[in-house]
Amino acid sequence: MNDRIVVDPRVCHGKPVIRGTRMPVSLVVGSLAGGMSFDEIEREYGLSRDDIRAALKFASDLPSGLSVPLKG
């Protein structure tokens, strides 16, 4: 799993989030799909470009059969 993305049942009900935040990967990817630019997401959510790229990579790996292990 990407070191910038964490899945912890104690954070956001176990949804994948950007490490050190409560920002769900789905919100980052959805914001891009909705037309926000990298710059807008960086400003709005306080994320880095590497965080955004990690969210995209994580999301792109899901359909390939990658399992998401839960901690705990």
Phi, psi and omega in degrees: 000151179298137182286350177267348182247132178234150175234114182221122183300343179273354182239120177051041177058031177082008177287147176298130180229163174289130182308136177080005180225178170246027183272108180294142175305320182298327179289320179296310181294319178297323178295318176296316180296330179279357174110358177290147177271168175304315181300317180296319180293319177303312181291313186293319188249356179069033180257161175266166176299324178296324176298316181295315178297321179296320178297316178296317179297316179301311181297322181289335180280338185301312181294344183281004177097007177298128176269151182249101180287142177262142175278156172106000000 
